[in-house]
């Protein structure tokens, strides 16, 4: 998606609001939130020139977006939302990061992985889904040289079971000073990752998916009730519908 100004401004963990229909008053009336997966850059100079989004067809809005042809224009608002907190290179900062993704939640973590690598932080990817087909775009993370742990509920790829199992083993086996958990995916998975972070006393940030109307705080659709834990912070959000 060509949008140099938005590509220049976006930070890891932020999202954009897309109008799925051609006309501003056409249905679906409200924009849909999508995480920014990557920033497209010009060859050679590397100047930001566009946004890369992951769109999964699950509803009327995403089906319209998937049917777009090259050259068609889309109304986009953003970047929106709070970016992930990286705090590298500072006292008490991040020296190792656990990136925990479920399904299309992977979309919120690739820019983060790139930024962490640039800052000399070692990311480890924990990626789970029902089947191997749910673990999309994993080759992007592998090309960054990340250590990867894949899980599927049907044992079609990686370890059989839930993604929080290898995460728990990893946190048990590590000196946890300087380790931070970043998670995005189904609500149950994010809660389980949060609970493990509390158990092992490591900071955790989760990217909260919430249906919203404006993304500006006016409609209150993005508000998510949560408990404030000492080792946890919450941020909003991404969406696929």
C-alpha positions in Angstrom: 0.0 0.0 0.0 1.7 3.2 -1.2 1.7 5.8 1.6 5.1 7.4 2.2 4.1 9.7 5.0 2.3 7.1 7.0 5.2 4.6 6.3 7.7 7.1 7.7 5.7 7.7 10.9 4.7 4.1 11.9 6.2 2.5 14.9 6.2 -1.2 15.9 2.9 -2.3 17.2 0.8 0.5 15.6 -2.1 0.0 13.3 -4.1 1.8 10.6 -7.9 2.1 10.1 -9.0 1.1 6.6 -12.2 2.0 4.8 -13.2 -1.3 3.1 -15.8 0.1 0.7 -15.0 2.4 -2.3 -17.3 5.3 -1.2 -17.0 7.1 2.1 -20.7 6.5 2.8 -20.8 2.9 1.5 -21.2 -0.2 3.7 -19.3 -1.3 5.7 -19.6 2.2 7.0 -16.9 2.0 9.7 -13.2 1.5 9.0 -11.5 -1.7 10.1 -8.3 -1.8 12.2 -5.2 -3.6 10.8 -1.7 -4.0 12.3 1.2 -2.8 10.2 3.2 -5.9 9.3 6.1 -4.2 7.6 7.2 -1.0 5.9 7.9 -1.1 2.2 11.1 0.8 1.2 12.7 2.0 -2.0 15.5 -0.1 -3.3 19.0 1.2 -2.5 18.1 4.3 -0.5 15.7 2.4 1.7 13.3 5.4 2.1 9.8 4.4 3.5 7.2 4.4 0.7 4.4 2.2 1.8 2.8 -0.1 4.3 2.5 -3.9 4.2 -0.7 -5.3 5.9 -1.9 -8.8 6.6 -5.5 -9.3 5.6 -7.4 -12.5 6.4 -10.8 -13.0 4.8 -13.2 -13.4 7.7 -16.0 -10.9 7.1 -17.5 -8.6 4.5 -14.9 -5.9 5.1 -11.8 -8.0 4.7 -13.3 -9.8 1.7 -13.6 -6.3 0.0 -10.0 -5.5 0.8 -8.8 -8.9 -0.5 -10.6 -8.2 -3.8 -8.8 -4.9 -4.4 -6.7 -4.6 -7.6 -3.3 -2.9 -7.9 -3.7 0.8 -8.3 -7.0 1.1 -6.5 -7.2 3.7 -3.7 -8.1 2.9 -0.1 -9.0 5.5 2.6 -6.6 5.0 5.5 -6.4 6.7 8.9 -3.2 6.3 10.9 -0.8 5.2 12.2 -2.8 4.8 15.4 -2.3 3.2 18.8 0.5 3.0 21.3 3.7 1.5 19.9 5.5 -1.3 21.8 8.0 -0.1 24.5 11.5 -1.3 23.5 13.7 0.5 26.1 16.9 -1.1 24.7 20.3 0.0 25.9 19.2 1.5 29.2 19.4 0.4 32.7 16.8 -2.2 33.2 16.2 -2.3 29.5 15.5 -5.3 27.1 18.3 -7.7 26.4 16.2 -10.6 25.2 12.6 -10.6 23.9 10.0 -13.3 23.6 7.6 -12.6 20.7 4.4 -14.7 21.3 2.0 -14.9 18.4 -1.2 -16.8 17.7 -2.5 -17.0 14.1 -2.8 -13.6 12.4 -1.4 -12.0 15.6 1.9 -12.4 13.9 1.1 -9.2 12.0 1.9 -7.0 15.0 5.3 -8.5 15.7 7.5 -8.3 12.5 8.3 -4.6 12.7 9.1 -5.1 16.4 11.4 -8.1 15.6 13.3 -5.9 13.0 13.7 -3.0 15.5 14.9 -5.3 18.3 17.5 -6.9 16.0 18.7 -3.4 15.0 19.2 -2.5 18.6 21.2 -5.7 19.3 18.3 -7.4 21.3 17.8 -11.1 20.7 14.2 -11.9 19.8 12.8 -15.5 20.2 9.6 -16.3 18.3 6.9 -18.5 19.8 4.2 -19.0 17.2 1.1 -21.2 17.5 -2.0 -22.1 15.6 -4.5 -24.8 15.0 -2.7 -26.2 11.9 0.5 -25.4 9.9 -1.6 -23.4 7.5 -2.3 -20.9 10.4 1.4 -20.1 10.8 1.7 -17.6 8.0 4.7 -15.4 7.2 7.0 -17.3 9.5 9.7 -17.2 6.8 10.1 -13.5 7.4 11.2 -14.1 11.0 13.4 -17.0 10.0 15.3 -14.7 7.6 16.1 -12.4 10.5 17.9 -15.3 12.2 15.5 -15.6 15.1 15.3 -18.7 17.2 11.8 -20.0 16.5 9.4 -22.3 18.4 6.3 -23.4 16.5 3.3 -25.2 17.9 0.1 -26.6 16.3 -2.9 -28.2 17.9 -3.0 -30.9 15.3 0.8 -31.5 15.4 1.1 -30.7 11.7 4.1 -28.4 12.4 6.4 -28.1 15.3 5.4 -29.2 18.8 1.9 -30.4 19.4 -0.1 -28.2 21.8 -0.3 -24.6 22.9 2.3 -21.9 22.2 2.5 -21.1 25.9 4.1 -24.5 26.7 7.5 -23.8 25.1 7.3 -20.2 26.4 7.0 -21.5 29.9 10.0 -23.8 29.5 12.0 -21.0 28.0 11.3 -18.6 30.8 12.1 -21.3 33.4 15.5 -22.0 31.8 16.7 -18.4 31.4 18.1 -15.8 33.7 15.1 -13.5 33.4 16.8 -10.1 34.0 16.4 -8.1 30.9 13.8 -10.4 29.3 10.5 -9.0 28.1 7.4 -10.7 26.6 5.4 -9.2 23.7 2.2 -11.0 22.7 -0.5 -10.7 20.1 -3.2 -13.2 19.2 -6.4 -14.7 20.6 -7.5 -13.3 23.9 -7.0 -16.6 25.8 -3.5 -16.9 24.4 -2.6 -13.4 25.5 -4.0 -14.0 28.9 -2.0 -17.2 29.3 1.2 -15.4 28.1 0.4 -12.6 30.6 -0.1 -15.1 33.4 3.3 -16.8 32.7 5.0 -13.4 32.7 3.5 -12.7 36.2 4.6 -16.2 37.3 8.2 -15.7 36.1 8.2 -12.0 37.0 9.1 -10.6 33.6 7.5 -7.5 31.9 4.8 -8.2 29.4 3.1 -6.2 26.7 0.1 -7.4 24.8 -1.5 -6.0 21.7 -5.2 -5.9 22.3 -7.6 -6.6 19.5 -10.8 -4.6 20.0 -13.6 -3.8 17.6 -13.7 0.0 17.3 -15.5 2.7 15.4 -13.0 5.6 15.3 -9.7 4.7 16.9 -9.5 8.2 18.3 -11.0 7.5 21.7 -14.3 9.2 21.0 -16.6 6.2 20.5 -15.0 4.2 23.4 -15.1 1.1 21.2 -11.4 0.4 21.7 -11.6 0.4 25.5 -10.6 -2.8 27.1 -11.0 -3.5 30.8 -7.9 -4.9 32.4 -6.1 -5.3 35.8 -2.9 -3.3 36.3 -0.2 -5.8 37.2 3.2 -4.6 38.4 4.9 -6.5 35.5 2.4 -5.9 32.8 1.3 -3.2 30.5 -1.5 -3.3 27.9 -1.9 -1.5 24.7 -4.4 -1.5 21.9 -4.7 -2.8 19.2 -5.0 -4.6 15.9 -7.8 -6.2 14.0 -8.6 -8.4 11.1 -12.3 -7.9 10.5 
